[in-house]
Amino acid sequence: MNQSALLAILLSLASAAGYALAAVAQSRLAAQGGGGVGQLLARPLWWWAVGLNAAGALMHVAALHYGPLTLVQPLGALTLVAALPLSAYYERRRVTRREWRGAAWTLAGLTGLIAVTGPASPGDALSLSEALAITAATALLLAFLVRSGAHSAHGGRLGFATASGVASAVASALTQTVTASLATELPSGPLTWWQTTVLTVLVATFAVGGLLLSQAAYRGGLAAPLAVVNLANPAAASVIGVALLGESFHGGPLGWLTAAAAAGVAARGVIMLTGATPAAPGAERPTTVPTTLPVTVAADLPLPTADLSLPRPADLPSPEPAVHITA
């Protein structure tokens, strides 16, 4: 193993740890009732999560500089493995076997999906019209997912997680366009200053939106929403790459079948994590009120009986005759 590959592995592991710590911090905020954006901005733990996410993103980009995508992306999926024990530690519990099995299935599916995804060739990036079209389509999709999640209790968290992953993927695609323009590698030439400014604002909007959506997804548990975020991000990036950047899955039809099978494996893992996720600290639990009171009667003990029958008229004592005294 050469020095560049080793450095890429170390940076990928550090990036996964940063993302995992950020997710745990967001989960703790959600369990404590983080509230709206204004309340989050006043919480130091929120800014720790923002800083850890930024650090994880920077180390991920640095890892891609030193190592190939096929090496860095699967290692980035270790975020889920790192987040499970960290979350359990703060919740003062142990990671269940079902959670470990769900994480293993999810990682296997995610690794298979990344392994057959072809990276963009050098210089490939979105044009301005394509970037604006993706922005509009993504905004509609996110609005649908958020609206659906607002009317659903359990499935809503996974809808928010899906929206978070999609928003992050679009932010990455737009970032690629901006960096390619600044490096004068766009096929149509560099963008103008106002075009670059517009795309930069869109990148920041989707990045912050993805962070806030993941914050909403972590209410009630961490494992399943984090798995969905990690799946939706490369899935959305693959759709953009195949549809607009000329990418494809390795191996032709076999690669497409492998990607479909990997998606099924990952979905099974998410389902297992959804069923294994314990209630978050402070979460409201349903209270059931018994409608009947249990009564236990010992069979060997005689029950006391009482004669509750009313006396018949013949059994009633006759009234004494009244005595009148006259003077």
C-alpha positions as CSV (number, residue, x, y, z in Angstrom):
1,M,0.0,0.0,0.0
2,N,1.5,3.3,-1.1
3,Q,1.6,6.4,1.1
4,S,-1.3,8.2,-0.8
5,A,-3.7,5.3,-0.3
6,L,-2.8,5.1,3.4
7,L,-3.4,8.8,3.8
8,A,-6.7,8.5,2.0
9,I,-7.8,5.7,4.4
10,L,-6.9,7.7,7.5
11,L,-8.7,10.8,6.2
12,S,-11.8,8.7,5.3
13,L,-11.8,7.2,8.8
14,A,-11.5,10.7,10.3
15,S,-14.3,11.9,8.1
16,A,-16.6,9.1,9.1
17,A,-15.8,9.8,12.8
18,G,-16.6,13.5,12.3
19,Y,-19.9,12.7,10.6
20,A,-20.8,10.2,13.3
21,L,-20.1,12.6,16.2
22,A,-22.2,15.3,14.4
23,A,-25.1,12.9,14.0
24,V,-25.0,11.9,17.6
25,A,-24.9,15.5,18.7
26,Q,-27.9,16.2,16.5
27,S,-29.7,13.2,17.9
28,R,-29.1,14.5,21.4
29,L,-30.5,17.9,20.5
30,A,-33.6,16.2,19.1
31,A,-34.0,14.1,22.2
32,Q,-33.8,17.3,24.3
33,G,-36.3,19.1,22.2
34,G,-34.1,21.2,20.0
35,G,-37.1,23.3,18.8
36,G,-37.0,25.6,15.8
37,V,-34.1,27.2,14.0
38,G,-33.9,30.1,16.4
39,Q,-33.6,27.9,19.4
40,L,-31.0,25.7,17.6
41,L,-28.8,28.7,16.9
42,A,-28.7,29.5,20.6
43,R,-27.5,26.0,21.5
44,P,-23.7,25.4,21.7
45,L,-24.3,21.7,20.9
46,W,-25.8,22.7,17.5
47,W,-22.7,24.6,16.5
48,W,-20.6,21.6,17.6
49,A,-22.7,19.5,15.1
50,V,-22.2,22.1,12.4
51,G,-18.5,22.3,12.9
52,L,-18.1,18.5,13.0
53,N,-20.1,18.2,9.7
54,A,-17.9,20.8,8.1
55,A,-14.8,19.0,9.3
56,G,-16.1,15.7,8.0
57,A,-16.8,17.2,4.6
58,L,-13.4,18.8,4.3
59,M,-11.6,15.5,5.3
60,H,-13.8,13.6,2.8
61,V,-12.7,16.0,0.0
62,A,-9.1,15.7,1.1
63,A,-9.4,11.9,1.0
64,L,-10.7,12.0,-2.5
65,H,-7.7,14.0,-3.5
66,Y,-5.3,11.2,-2.3
67,G,-7.4,8.1,-3.1
68,P,-9.9,6.8,-5.6
69,L,-13.6,7.0,-5.2
70,T,-13.9,3.2,-5.0
71,L,-11.8,3.3,-1.9
72,V,-13.0,6.5,-0.1
73,Q,-16.8,6.1,-0.6
74,P,-17.2,2.7,1.1
75,L,-15.1,3.9,4.0
76,G,-17.4,6.8,4.4
77,A,-20.2,4.4,5.0
78,L,-18.6,3.5,8.3
79,T,-20.3,6.6,9.7
80,L,-23.2,4.3,10.6
81,V,-21.0,1.8,12.4
82,A,-19.3,4.5,14.4
83,A,-22.6,6.3,15.3
84,L,-24.3,3.3,16.8
85,P,-22.0,2.7,19.8
86,L,-21.5,6.4,20.3
87,S,-25.3,7.0,20.5
88,A,-25.7,4.0,22.8
89,Y,-23.0,5.3,25.1
90,Y,-24.8,8.7,25.5
91,E,-28.1,6.9,26.0
92,R,-26.5,4.6,28.6
93,R,-27.5,1.3,26.9
94,R,-26.0,-1.4,24.7
95,V,-26.2,-1.7,21.0
96,T,-28.7,-4.6,20.3
97,R,-27.9,-7.5,18.0
98,R,-30.7,-6.4,15.7
99,E,-29.1,-3.0,15.4
100,W,-25.7,-4.6,14.5
101,R,-27.4,-6.9,12.0
102,G,-29.3,-4.0,10.4
103,A,-26.1,-1.9,10.2
104,A,-24.3,-4.8,8.5
105,W,-27.0,-5.3,5.9
106,T,-27.2,-1.5,5.2
107,L,-23.4,-1.3,4.8
108,A,-23.3,-4.3,2.5
109,G,-26.0,-2.8,0.3
110,L,-24.4,0.6,0.3
111,T,-20.9,-0.8,-0.5
112,G,-22.4,-2.8,-3.4
113,L,-24.2,0.3,-4.7
114,I,-21.0,2.4,-4.6
115,A,-18.9,-0.3,-6.1
116,V,-20.8,-0.4,-9.4
117,T,-21.3,3.4,-9.6
118,G,-19.1,5.0,-12.2
119,P,-17.5,8.4,-11.3
120,A,-17.7,11.3,-13.6
121,S,-14.9,11.7,-16.0
122,P,-12.6,14.7,-15.5
123,G,-14.2,17.9,-16.6
124,D,-17.8,16.6,-16.4
125,A,-20.1,18.9,-14.5
126,L,-23.6,20.4,-14.7
127,S,-24.2,23.3,-17.0
128,L,-26.0,26.3,-15.5
129,S,-29.3,25.4,-17.1
130,E,-29.0,21.8,-15.8
131,A,-28.1,23.1,-12.3
132,L,-31.2,25.3,-12.3
133,A,-33.4,22.5,-13.6
134,I,-32.2,20.2,-10.8
135,T,-32.7,22.9,-8.3
136,A,-36.3,23.3,-9.2
137,A,-37.0,19.6,-9.4
138,T,-35.3,19.0,-6.0
139,A,-37.2,21.8,-4.4
140,L,-40.5,20.2,-5.4
141,L,-39.3,16.8,-4.2
142,L,-38.2,18.1,-0.9
143,A,-41.5,20.0,-0.4
144,F,-43.4,16.7,-1.1
145,L,-41.2,14.7,1.3
146,V,-41.5,17.4,4.1
147,R,-45.2,17.7,3.6
148,S,-45.6,13.9,3.8
149,G,-43.4,13.7,6.8
150,A,-45.4,16.3,8.6
151,H,-48.5,14.1,8.5
152,S,-46.7,10.9,9.5
153,A,-45.3,9.9,12.9
154,H,-42.8,7.1,12.2
155,G,-42.5,7.2,8.4
156,G,-42.1,11.0,8.6
157,R,-38.6,10.6,10.1
158,L,-37.5,8.5,7.2
159,G,-39.0,11.0,4.8
160,F,-37.0,13.8,6.4
161,A,-33.9,11.6,6.2
162,T,-34.5,10.9,2.5
163,A,-34.9,14.6,1.9
164,S,-31.7,15.3,3.8
165,G,-29.7,12.8,1.7
166,V,-31.1,14.2,-1.6
167,A,-30.4,17.8,-0.5
168,S,-26.8,16.9,0.3
169,A,-26.3,15.1,-3.0
170,V,-27.6,18.1,-4.9
171,A,-25.3,20.4,-2.9
172,S,-22.4,18.2,-3.9
173,A,-23.3,18.2,-7.6
174,L,-23.6,22.0,-7.6
175,T,-20.3,22.3,-5.7
176,Q,-18.7,20.2,-8.5
177,T,-20.0,22.6,-11.1
178,V,-18.6,25.6,-9.1
179,T,-15.2,24.1,-8.6
180,A,-15.0,23.0,-12.3
181,S,-15.9,26.5,-13.4
182,L,-13.3,28.1,-11.1
183,A,-10.7,25.6,-12.6
184,T,-11.9,26.5,-16.1
185,E,-12.7,22.9,-16.8
186,L,-16.3,23.3,-17.8
187,P,-16.9,22.3,-21.5
188,S,-18.8,25.5,-22.1
189,G,-16.1,27.6,-20.4
190,P,-16.1,29.3,-16.9
191,L,-19.2,30.8,-15.5
192,T,-19.7,34.6,-15.0
193,W,-19.3,36.1,-11.6
194,W,-23.1,36.4,-11.1
195,Q,-23.7,32.8,-12.2
196,T,-21.0,31.5,-9.8
197,T,-22.6,33.6,-7.0
198,V,-26.1,32.1,-7.7
199,L,-24.7,28.5,-7.7
200,T,-22.8,29.2,-4.5
201,V,-25.9,30.5,-2.8
202,L,-27.8,27.4,-3.9
203,V,-25.0,25.2,-2.6
204,A,-25.2,26.8,0.8
205,T,-29.0,26.6,0.8
206,F,-29.1,22.9,0.0
207,A,-26.3,22.2,2.5
208,V,-28.0,24.0,5.4
209,G,-31.3,22.5,4.4
210,G,-29.9,19.0,4.5
211,L,-28.5,19.6,7.9
212,L,-31.9,20.9,9.3
213,L,-33.8,18.1,7.6
214,S,-31.5,15.5,9.3
215,Q,-32.0,17.3,12.6
216,A,-35.8,16.7,12.2
217,A,-35.2,13.1,11.1
218,Y,-33.3,12.2,14.3
219,R,-36.3,12.9,16.6
220,G,-37.1,9.5,18.1
221,G,-33.9,7.6,17.1
222,L,-30.7,7.8,15.2
223,A,-29.9,4.5,13.5
224,A,-32.6,4.2,10.9
225,P,-32.6,7.9,9.8
226,L,-28.8,7.9,9.6
227,A,-28.9,4.8,7.4
228,V,-31.5,6.4,5.1
229,V,-29.4,9.6,4.8
230,N,-26.3,7.6,3.9
231,L,-28.3,5.7,1.3
232,A,-30.2,8.6,-0.2
233,N,-27.1,10.7,-0.8
234,P,-25.2,8.3,-3.2
235,A,-28.5,7.2,-4.7
236,A,-29.5,10.7,-5.7
237,A,-25.9,11.4,-6.8
238,S,-26.1,8.3,-9.1
239,V,-29.4,9.5,-10.6
240,I,-27.8,12.9,-11.4
241,G,-24.7,11.2,-12.8
242,V,-26.5,8.8,-15.0
243,A,-29.2,11.2,-16.2
244,L,-27.0,14.3,-16.9
245,L,-23.3,13.5,-16.7
246,G,-23.1,10.4,-18.9
247,E,-22.2,8.1,-16.0
248,S,-23.3,4.5,-15.8
249,F,-23.0,1.4,-13.6
250,H,-20.0,-0.8,-14.2
251,G,-20.6,-4.0,-16.0
252,G,-23.5,-3.0,-18.2
253,P,-26.8,-4.9,-17.5
254,L,-25.0,-6.9,-14.8
255,G,-24.1,-3.7,-13.0
256,W,-27.7,-2.5,-13.1
257,L,-28.8,-5.8,-11.6
258,T,-26.1,-5.6,-9.0
259,A,-27.2,-2.1,-8.1
260,A,-30.9,-3.2,-7.7
261,A,-29.8,-6.1,-5.5
262,A,-27.7,-3.9,-3.4
263,A,-30.6,-1.5,-3.0
264,G,-32.7,-4.4,-1.8
265,V,-30.1,-5.5,0.7
266,A,-29.7,-1.9,2.1
267,A,-33.5,-1.6,2.3
268,R,-33.7,-4.8,4.4
269,G,-31.0,-3.3,6.8
270,V,-33.0,0.0,7.1
271,I,-36.2,-2.0,8.0
272,M,-34.3,-3.9,10.6
273,L,-32.9,-0.7,12.1
274,T,-36.3,0.8,12.1
275,G,-37.7,-2.1,14.2
276,A,-34.7,-2.1,16.5
277,T,-34.4,1.6,17.2
278,P,-35.3,2.1,20.9
279,A,-37.3,5.1,22.0
280,A,-35.1,8.2,22.4
281,P,-34.6,9.6,25.9
282,G,-37.4,12.1,26.7
283,A,-39.6,10.8,23.9
284,E,-43.3,10.5,24.8
285,R,-44.5,7.0,25.3
286,P,-48.1,6.0,24.8
287,T,-50.0,5.5,28.0
288,T,-52.6,2.8,28.2
289,V,-55.4,3.0,30.8
290,P,-56.8,-0.4,31.8
291,T,-60.6,-0.6,31.3
292,T,-61.0,-3.5,33.7
293,L,-59.4,-4.1,37.1
294,P,-57.9,-7.5,37.6
295,V,-59.5,-9.6,40.4
296,T,-57.8,-12.7,41.7
297,V,-59.9,-15.2,43.7
298,A,-58.3,-18.1,45.5
299,A,-60.1,-21.2,44.6
300,D,-59.6,-23.0,47.9
301,L,-61.0,-20.3,50.1
302,P,-64.7,-20.1,50.7
303,L,-66.3,-16.8,49.8
304,P,-68.5,-15.2,52.5
305,T,-72.2,-15.2,51.7
306,A,-74.9,-12.9,52.9
307,D,-78.7,-13.3,52.8
308,L,-79.8,-10.3,50.9
309,S,-83.4,-11.5,50.4
310,L,-86.2,-9.2,51.5
311,P,-88.5,-10.5,54.2
312,R,-92.0,-11.5,53.2
313,P,-95.0,-9.6,54.6
314,A,-96.0,-12.6,56.8
315,D,-92.6,-12.5,58.5
316,L,-92.9,-8.9,59.6
317,P,-93.9,-8.3,63.2
318,S,-97.4,-7.1,63.8
319,P,-97.7,-3.6,65.1
320,E,-98.8,-3.1,68.7
321,P,-102.3,-1.7,69.1
322,A,-102.3,1.9,70.1
323,V,-103.5,2.7,73.7
324,H,-105.5,5.9,74.2
325,I,-105.7,7.4,77.7
326,T,-108.6,9.8,78.4
327,A,-108.9,11.9,81.4
